[in-house]
Amino acid sequence: MILFTVDIYFAGSLIKNHLITDHTLGIALLAVLDALHECLFSNMFVFGIGALAQFVDRLTEWPYYGSLIVKIWLPHEMHSDLVVLIEQALARTSQAHAGHCPAVDEVHKAEASLYFNQLFSGQLTNDEMIGMLALFKESTDNRERAIFSCMIVLLFREFKLFAHFSKRLLKIYAVFLGSLIKNQLLTNHTLDIALQNVLDSLREPADSKMFYLGIRVLVQFVDRVIEWPQYCNRIVQISHVRSSHPELVAFVERGLSRVSQAHGSQSSADDGYYANDIEAEATLHFQQMFSGQLTSDAVIQMLAQFKGSTDNRQQALFQCMIVKLCREYKIYAMYPEKQLKIAAAFLESLTKNKLITHPTVWKICNQALRAVLDELHEMSVPGTVKFDRRT
């Protein structure tokens, strides 16, 4: 996809004459590189050659960029005069400065912005983006690692700007940031920054967009939050979090309680350990369903078996899973689209198969189903957005 909408040949003159700088320079350089990747002798490829010829004398400023162009052409043994010119320029350039070129950084930032645009416009799903970034993070390719770093920088740089965005975009951003934490793609200081941003958002007024964003992010990695007990304590001490999302606070507090028990006295009663074991297994089954390891139908069949079982443990598991559903159903409505669809299928089957007979529990299941379906309906509303990088 060509990023520049003006004649790419004209872009070469703009670059040559220093008329574009910063991220616009990065976008232009990336556009030329994209054109050179097109089919040989196509119009766009010819335009790319023409643009490059305009600013070839400046390539000494961007050794890495020049090396990318050489890699494109060498296998085809074409435009040998330009290749030789570029190689000579690269040879004259000190390699000590090859990794510190602002313009090359801008190319990476332009690519990072493109991926964000694709995420927010729906061209890339959250799962696809997370999968791609997981590969980029561990890649041996310098460019891919640089794009990963740029995307993380942009992610944090734009964080507070999302207070001005629509709720639809806030949801996409929240799921993405929360998924980065959940999937351990943020570590060390980047993880610290992300967690602090979430905590700061939760301290905003309960009717603010930043609070809405913070809650949505937290839900995505709530299963990991007990890894940081002090962080949990800070969350549950925020009064308006407790009043507006009691189910989320209760979830975190139960996690804290389990951690405390695990580090507490070894003289606890056997039935206490048994109860914790049952809840851990119930949690595992839900995690398997939402991660796709178990289908919703498989979980329904398992629950049906547990309900009719004469085994005390299986009966306890059934009761525990239903209790968890009642306690945490409001969290379902804040899941990503893929998990929302799983939740909808599960809740529909749960009532359809008459596994729920208690009127209050049945009512809660229907409330959860309505919330999930409403959320899915909101997500289906089309819309596009551009992720603008402000410098």
C-alpha positions in Angstrom: 0.0 0.0 0.0 1.4 3.4 -1.0 1.2 5.9 1.9 1.8 9.1 0.0 -1.2 10.5 -1.9 0.7 13.0 -3.9 2.9 12.1 -6.9 5.7 10.1 -5.5 8.2 11.5 -8.0 7.4 15.0 -6.5 8.1 13.5 -3.1 11.7 12.9 -4.2 12.2 16.6 -4.9 10.7 17.5 -1.5 13.2 15.2 0.2 16.1 16.4 -1.9 15.4 20.1 -1.0 14.9 19.4 2.7 11.3 20.7 2.4 9.9 17.9 4.6 11.3 16.8 8.0 10.5 14.7 11.0 7.7 12.2 10.6 6.6 13.6 7.2 10.1 12.7 6.0 9.8 9.3 7.4 6.5 8.7 5.6 8.0 9.9 2.3 11.0 7.6 2.6 8.7 4.7 3.5 6.5 5.5 0.5 9.5 5.4 -1.8 10.6 2.1 -0.3 7.1 0.7 -0.7 7.1 1.7 -4.4 10.5 -0.1 -4.9 8.9 -3.3 -3.6 6.2 -3.2 -6.3 6.4 -5.4 -9.4 9.3 -4.6 -11.6 8.5 -2.0 -14.3 5.1 -1.3 -12.8 4.0 2.4 -12.7 4.7 2.6 -8.9 8.1 1.0 -9.3 9.1 3.5 -12.0 7.8 6.3 -9.8 10.0 5.0 -6.9 13.1 4.9 -9.1 12.4 8.5 -10.3 11.9 9.7 -6.7 15.0 8.0 -5.5 17.1 9.5 -8.3 16.1 12.9 -7.0 17.5 12.5 -3.5 20.2 9.8 -4.0 22.9 12.3 -2.8 21.2 12.4 0.6 21.4 8.6 1.2 24.7 9.1 3.1 22.5 10.5 5.8 20.6 7.3 6.2 22.9 4.2 5.8 20.3 1.7 7.0 17.8 3.0 4.5 20.3 2.8 1.7 21.2 -0.8 2.6 17.5 -1.7 2.4 17.4 -0.4 -1.2 20.5 -2.3 -2.1 18.9 -5.5 -0.8 15.9 -5.0 -3.0 18.0 -4.6 -6.2 21.0 -6.8 -5.9 19.2 -10.1 -6.5 17.7 -8.7 -9.7 21.1 -7.2 -11.0 19.2 -4.1 -12.1 19.9 -0.4 -11.9 23.5 -1.3 -11.3 24.6 2.4 -11.7 22.3 3.5 -8.8 23.3 0.5 -6.7 27.0 1.3 -7.2 26.4 4.9 -6.3 24.5 3.9 -3.1 27.2 1.4 -2.1 29.9 3.9 -2.6 28.0 6.4 -0.4 27.5 3.7 2.3 31.1 2.8 2.2 32.0 6.5 2.9 29.6 6.7 5.8 30.9 5.9 9.3 29.3 2.7 10.5 29.6 4.0 14.0 26.6 6.3 13.3 24.5 3.9 11.4 22.2 3.1 14.2 21.5 6.7 15.2 19.9 8.2 12.2 16.7 10.2 13.1 15.3 9.8 9.6 15.5 6.0 9.8 13.8 6.2 13.1 11.1 8.2 11.4 10.6 5.5 8.9 10.1 3.0 11.7 7.7 5.3 13.4 5.7 5.8 10.2 5.4 2.0 9.9 4.3 1.8 13.5 1.7 4.4 12.9 0.4 2.5 9.9 -0.1 -0.6 12.0 -2.0 1.4 14.6 -4.2 2.9 11.8 -5.0 -0.7 10.6 -5.9 -1.7 14.2 -8.2 1.2 14.8 -9.8 0.9 11.4 -10.5 -2.8 11.8 -8.1 -4.0 9.1 -6.1 -5.8 11.8 -7.7 -7.6 14.7 -6.3 -7.3 18.2 -5.2 -11.0 18.1 -3.4 -10.4 14.8 -1.7 -7.3 16.1 -0.6 -9.1 19.3 0.7 -12.1 17.4 2.7 -9.8 15.0 4.2 -7.9 17.9 5.2 -11.1 19.7 7.1 -12.1 16.6 8.6 -8.6 16.2 9.8 -8.5 19.8 11.8 -11.7 19.5 12.8 -11.2 15.9 16.5 -11.2 14.7 15.6 -8.5 12.2 16.6 -5.1 13.4 13.8 -3.4 11.5 11.1 -5.5 13.2 12.6 -5.0 16.6 12.7 -1.2 15.9 9.1 -1.2 14.8 8.1 -3.0 18.0 10.0 -0.4 20.1 8.4 2.5 18.2 4.9 1.1 18.7 5.4 0.8 22.4 6.7 4.4 22.5 3.8 5.7 20.5 1.4 3.7 22.7 2.5 5.5 25.8 3.0 8.9 24.1 -0.7 8.9 23.0 -2.1 7.5 26.2 -3.6 10.7 27.7 -4.8 11.9 24.2 -7.4 9.1 24.2 -9.5 11.1 26.7 -10.6 12.9 23.5 -11.4 9.8 21.5 -14.8 8.0 21.1 -15.6 5.0 23.4 -15.3 2.7 20.4 -11.7 3.7 20.0 -11.1 3.6 23.7 -12.3 0.0 23.7 -9.9 -1.0 20.9 -7.0 0.8 22.6 -7.8 -0.7 26.0 -8.0 -4.3 24.7 -4.7 -3.8 22.9 -2.8 -2.3 25.9 -4.3 -4.9 28.3 -3.4 -7.7 25.9 0.2 -6.5 25.8 0.4 -6.8 29.6 -1.6 -10.1 29.6 0.7 -11.7 27.1 3.9 -10.4 28.8 5.0 -8.3 25.8 5.7 -5.4 28.2 8.5 -6.0 30.7 10.7 -4.1 33.1 10.3 -0.3 32.7 7.7 -0.5 29.9 5.5 -2.7 32.1 6.0 -0.3 35.0 4.9 2.6 32.8 1.8 0.7 31.6 0.7 -0.3 35.1 1.2 3.2 36.4 -0.8 4.7 33.5 -3.7 2.3 34.3 -3.5 3.2 38.0 -3.5 6.9 37.2 -6.5 6.4 35.0 -8.4 4.6 37.7 -7.8 7.6 40.0 -9.6 9.9 37.5 -13.3 10.7 38.2 -15.6 7.7 37.6 -17.5 9.4 34.8 -14.3 10.4 32.9 -13.1 8.7 29.7 -9.7 8.0 31.3 -11.4 6.1 34.1 -13.4 4.1 31.5 -10.1 3.4 29.7 -8.3 2.3 32.9 -11.1 -0.1 33.9 -11.2 -1.6 30.4 -7.4 -2.2 30.3 -7.4 -3.7 33.8 -10.1 -6.2 32.8 -7.8 -7.6 30.1 -5.0 -8.5 32.4 -6.9 -9.0 35.7 -5.8 -12.7 35.8 -2.2 -11.5 36.1 -2.8 -8.7 38.6 -2.2 -10.8 41.7 1.4 -11.1 40.6 1.7 -7.6 42.0 0.0 -7.6 45.5 1.0 -4.0 46.3 -0.5 -2.9 43.0 -3.7 -4.8 43.8 -3.9 -3.0 47.2 -3.6 0.4 45.5 -6.5 -0.5 43.2 -8.9 -1.8 45.8 -8.2 1.3 48.0 -9.7 3.6 45.3 -13.1 4.4 46.6 -14.9 5.0 43.3 -13.5 1.8 41.8 -15.0 -0.1 44.7 -18.4 1.6 44.3 -18.6 1.5 40.5 -17.1 -1.9 39.9 -17.5 -4.0 43.0 -17.3 -7.3 41.0 -13.9 -6.3 39.8 -12.7 -5.3 43.2 -14.0 -8.6 44.6 -12.1 -10.5 42.0 -8.9 -8.8 42.9 -9.5 -9.2 46.6 -10.1 -12.9 46.2 -6.8 -13.2 44.3 -5.1 -11.3 47.1 -6.7 -13.7 49.6 -5.4 -16.7 47.8 -1.9 -15.2 47.7 -2.0 -14.5 51.4 -3.2 -18.0 52.2 -0.4 -19.5 50.0 2.2 -17.6 52.1 0.4 -18.0 55.4 0.4 -20.7 58.0 0.8 -24.3 56.8 -1.7 -25.4 59.5 -4.7 -24.4 57.5 -7.6 -26.9 57.5 -7.7 -29.4 54.7 -11.1 -28.2 53.6 -9.7 -24.8 53.1 -7.1 -26.1 50.7 -9.9 -28.2 49.0 -12.0 -25.1 48.5 -9.1 -23.2 47.0 -8.3 -26.1 44.7 -11.9 -26.2 43.5 -11.9 -22.5 42.7 -8.6 -22.7 40.9 -9.9 -25.5 38.7 -13.1 -23.6 38.0 -11.0 -20.6 37.0 -8.9 -22.8 34.8 -11.9 -24.1 32.9 -13.2 -20.6 32.2 -9.7 -19.5 31.0 -9.5 -22.6 28.7 -12.9 -21.6 27.2 -12.0 -18.0 26.6 -8.6 -18.8 25.2 -10.1 -21.3 22.8 -8.6 -24.5 24.3 -12.1 -25.6 25.2 -15.2 -24.8 23.1 -18.3 -23.3 24.9 -20.2 -26.5 24.0 -17.5 -28.6 25.6 -17.8 -26.5 28.8 -21.6 -26.8 28.7 -21.3 -30.6 28.4 -18.8 -30.7 31.3 -21.1 -28.6 33.5 -24.1 -30.9 32.6 -22.0 -33.9 33.7 -20.9 -32.2 36.9 -24.4 -31.2 37.8 -25.7 -34.7 37.5 -22.7 -36.4 39.0 -22.7 -38.3 42.3 -19.1 -37.2 42.9 -18.9 -34.5 45.5 -15.9 -32.9 43.9 -17.7 -32.5 40.5 -20.8 -31.2 42.2 -18.6 -28.7 44.0 -17.0 -27.7 40.7 -20.4 -27.1 39.1 -21.5 -24.9 42.0 -18.2 -23.0 42.0 -18.4 -22.3 38.3 -21.9 -21.0 38.6 -21.0 -18.8 41.6 -18.0 -17.4 39.6 -20.3 -16.6 36.7 -22.7 -14.7 39.0 -19.9 -12.8 40.7 -18.0 -11.9 37.6 -20.6 -11.7 34.8 -20.2 -7.9 34.5 -16.6 -8.3 33.5 -17.6 -10.3 30.4 -19.0 -7.2 28.7 -15.5 -5.7 28.8 -13.8 -8.6 26.9 -12.4 -8.3 23.4 -14.7 -9.2 20.5 -13.4 -12.8 20.2 -14.1 -13.5 23.9 -17.4 -11.7 23.8 -18.6 -14.1 21.1 -17.5 -17.0 23.2 -19.3 -15.6 26.2 -22.5 -15.1 24.2 -22.4 -18.7 22.9 -21.8 -20.0 26.4 -24.5 -17.9 28.1 -27.1 -18.8 25.5 -26.3 -22.5 25.8 -26.3 -22.3 29.6 -30.0 -21.2 29.6 -31.0 -23.2 26.6 -29.8 -26.5 28.2 -31.6 -25.7 31.4 -28.5 -26.0 33.5 -29.6 -22.9 35.5 -32.9 -23.4 37.4 -32.6 -20.9 40.2 -34.6 -17.8 39.3 -32.0 -15.3 40.5 -29.1 -17.0 38.8 -31.2 -17.4 35.6 -31.9 -13.6 35.7 -28.2 -12.9 36.2 -27.3 -15.0 33.2 -29.8 -13.2 31.0 -28.4 -9.8 32.2 -24.9 -11.0 31.3 -26.1 -12.2 27.9 -27.8 -8.9 27.1 -24.7 -6.9 28.2 -22.5 -9.1 26.0 -24.8 -8.8 23.0 -25.1 -5.0 23.4 -21.3 -4.8 23.4 -21.0 -6.9 20.3 -23.6 -4.7 18.6 -21.6 -1.6 19.5 -18.4 -3.2 18.0 -20.2 -3.9 14.8 -20.8 -0.2 14.1 -18.4 0.8 11.3 -16.0 3.6 11.7 -12.4 4.6 10.9 -9.7 6.6 12.5 -6.2 7.8 11.9 -3.6 7.3 14.5 -1.8 10.6 14.3 1.7 10.8 15.8 2.2 14.2 17.4 5.8 15.3 17.7 
